Amino acid sequence: MFSVSYAIAAAALGAAIGIGLIGFKATEATGRNPGAAGPILTLAIILAALCEGIFILTLFLGK
């Protein structure tokens, strides 16, 4: 009895975990190499937007 609501909730949970891991690894990488903070921040923002985009796509396809 798997409904669309469970799929949307799973996508939201996956996106939240993904964004959390991206932020965690970005701060870890910046701590190891402070000189590369700019490119790391840029890549982290792009990857977080992709994770959020997957959730938004799931939300629209589920409704």
CNS distance restraints for C-alpha pairs under 8 A (distance, minus, plus):
assign (resid   2 and name CA) (resid   6 and name CA) 6.61 0.50 0.50
assign (resid   2 and name CA) (resid   7 and name CA) 7.87 0.50 0.50
assign (resid   3 and name CA) (resid   7 and name CA) 6.83 0.50 0.50
assign (resid   4 and name CA) (resid   8 and name CA) 6.29 0.50 0.50
assign (resid   4 and name CA) (resid  62 and name CA) 5.95 0.50 0.50
assign (resid   4 and name CA) (resid  63 and name CA) 7.95 0.50 0.50
assign (resid   5 and name CA) (resid   9 and name CA) 6.13 0.50 0.50
assign (resid   5 and name CA) (resid  62 and name CA) 7.75 0.50 0.50
assign (resid   6 and name CA) (resid  10 and name CA) 6.06 0.50 0.50
assign (resid   7 and name CA) (resid  11 and name CA) 6.17 0.50 0.50
assign (resid   7 and name CA) (resid  62 and name CA) 7.86 0.50 0.50
assign (resid   8 and name CA) (resid  12 and name CA) 6.18 0.50 0.50
assign (resid   8 and name CA) (resid  55 and name CA) 7.72 0.50 0.50
assign (resid   8 and name CA) (resid  58 and name CA) 6.36 0.50 0.50
assign (resid   8 and name CA) (resid  59 and name CA) 5.99 0.50 0.50
assign (resid   8 and name CA) (resid  62 and name CA) 6.86 0.50 0.50
assign (resid   9 and name CA) (resid  13 and name CA) 6.14 0.50 0.50
assign (resid  10 and name CA) (resid  14 and name CA) 6.05 0.50 0.50
assign (resid  11 and name CA) (resid  15 and name CA) 6.06 0.50 0.50
assign (resid  11 and name CA) (resid  54 and name CA) 7.84 0.50 0.50
assign (resid  11 and name CA) (resid  55 and name CA) 5.58 0.50 0.50
assign (resid  11 and name CA) (resid  58 and name CA) 6.85 0.50 0.50
assign (resid  12 and name CA) (resid  16 and name CA) 6.12 0.50 0.50
assign (resid  12 and name CA) (resid  55 and name CA) 5.89 0.50 0.50
assign (resid  13 and name CA) (resid  17 and name CA) 6.17 0.50 0.50
assign (resid  14 and name CA) (resid  18 and name CA) 6.00 0.50 0.50
assign (resid  15 and name CA) (resid  19 and name CA) 6.07 0.50 0.50
assign (resid  15 and name CA) (resid  51 and name CA) 5.39 0.50 0.50
assign (resid  15 and name CA) (resid  52 and name CA) 6.05 0.50 0.50
assign (resid  15 and name CA) (resid  54 and name CA) 7.54 0.50 0.50
assign (resid  15 and name CA) (resid  55 and name CA) 6.24 0.50 0.50
assign (resid  16 and name CA) (resid  20 and name CA) 6.11 0.50 0.50
assign (resid  17 and name CA) (resid  21 and name CA) 6.15 0.50 0.50
assign (resid  18 and name CA) (resid  22 and name CA) 6.16 0.50 0.50
assign (resid  18 and name CA) (resid  48 and name CA) 7.68 0.50 0.50
assign (resid  18 and name CA) (resid  51 and name CA) 6.66 0.50 0.50
assign (resid  19 and name CA) (resid  23 and name CA) 6.19 0.50 0.50
assign (resid  19 and name CA) (resid  47 and name CA) 7.96 0.50 0.50
assign (resid  19 and name CA) (resid  48 and name CA) 5.40 0.50 0.50
assign (resid  19 and name CA) (resid  51 and name CA) 6.72 0.50 0.50
assign (resid  19 and name CA) (resid  52 and name CA) 7.98 0.50 0.50
assign (resid  20 and name CA) (resid  24 and name CA) 6.10 0.50 0.50
assign (resid  21 and name CA) (resid  25 and name CA) 6.05 0.50 0.50
assign (resid  22 and name CA) (resid  26 and name CA) 5.96 0.50 0.50
assign (resid  22 and name CA) (resid  44 and name CA) 6.21 0.50 0.50
assign (resid  22 and name CA) (resid  47 and name CA) 7.41 0.50 0.50
assign (resid  22 and name CA) (resid  48 and name CA) 6.95 0.50 0.50
assign (resid  23 and name CA) (resid  27 and name CA) 6.18 0.50 0.50
assign (resid  23 and name CA) (resid  44 and name CA) 6.92 0.50 0.50
assign (resid  24 and name CA) (resid  28 and name CA) 6.23 0.50 0.50
assign (resid  25 and name CA) (resid  29 and name CA) 6.00 0.50 0.50
assign (resid  26 and name CA) (resid  30 and name CA) 6.09 0.50 0.50
assign (resid  26 and name CA) (resid  40 and name CA) 6.28 0.50 0.50
assign (resid  26 and name CA) (resid  41 and name CA) 6.99 0.50 0.50
assign (resid  26 and name CA) (resid  44 and name CA) 6.42 0.50 0.50
assign (resid  27 and name CA) (resid  31 and name CA) 6.07 0.50 0.50
assign (resid  28 and name CA) (resid  32 and name CA) 6.35 0.50 0.50
assign (resid  29 and name CA) (resid  33 and name CA) 6.11 0.50 0.50
assign (resid  29 and name CA) (resid  34 and name CA) 7.93 0.50 0.50
assign (resid  29 and name CA) (resid  40 and name CA) 7.48 0.50 0.50
assign (resid  30 and name CA) (resid  34 and name CA) 4.91 0.50 0.50
assign (resid  30 and name CA) (resid  35 and name CA) 7.72 0.50 0.50
assign (resid  30 and name CA) (resid  36 and name CA) 6.66 0.50 0.50
assign (resid  30 and name CA) (resid  37 and name CA) 5.35 0.50 0.50
assign (resid  30 and name CA) (resid  40 and name CA) 7.06 0.50 0.50
assign (resid  33 and name CA) (resid  37 and name CA) 7.28 0.50 0.50
assign (resid  36 and name CA) (resid  40 and name CA) 6.19 0.50 0.50
assign (resid  37 and name CA) (resid  41 and name CA) 5.97 0.50 0.50
assign (resid  38 and name CA) (resid  42 and name CA) 6.25 0.50 0.50
assign (resid  39 and name CA) (resid  43 and name CA) 6.14 0.50 0.50
assign (resid  40 and name CA) (resid  44 and name CA) 6.05 0.50 0.50
assign (resid  41 and name CA) (resid  45 and name CA) 6.15 0.50 0.50
assign (resid  42 and name CA) (resid  46 and name CA) 6.33 0.50 0.50
assign (resid  43 and name CA) (resid  47 and name CA) 6.13 0.50 0.50
assign (resid  44 and name CA) (resid  48 and name CA) 6.01 0.50 0.50
assign (resid  45 and name CA) (resid  49 and name CA) 6.16 0.50 0.50
assign (resid  46 and name CA) (resid  50 and name CA) 6.35 0.50 0.50
assign (resid  47 and name CA) (resid  51 and name CA) 6.30 0.50 0.50
assign (resid  48 and name CA) (resid  52 and name CA) 6.18 0.50 0.50
assign (resid  49 and name CA) (resid  53 and name CA) 5.93 0.50 0.50
assign (resid  50 and name CA) (resid  54 and name CA) 6.29 0.50 0.50
assign (resid  51 and name CA) (resid  55 and name CA) 6.65 0.50 0.50
assign (resid  52 and name CA) (resid  56 and name CA) 6.27 0.50 0.50
assign (resid  53 and name CA) (resid  57 and name CA) 6.07 0.50 0.50
assign (resid  54 and name CA) (resid  58 and name CA) 6.22 0.50 0.50
assign (resid  55 and name CA) (resid  59 and name CA) 6.11 0.50 0.50
assign (resid  56 and name CA) (resid  60 and name CA) 6.24 0.50 0.50
assign (resid  57 and name CA) (resid  61 and name CA) 6.10 0.50 0.50
assign (resid  58 and name CA) (resid  62 and name CA) 5.86 0.50 0.50
assign (resid  59 and name CA) (resid  63 and name CA) 6.48 0.50 0.50
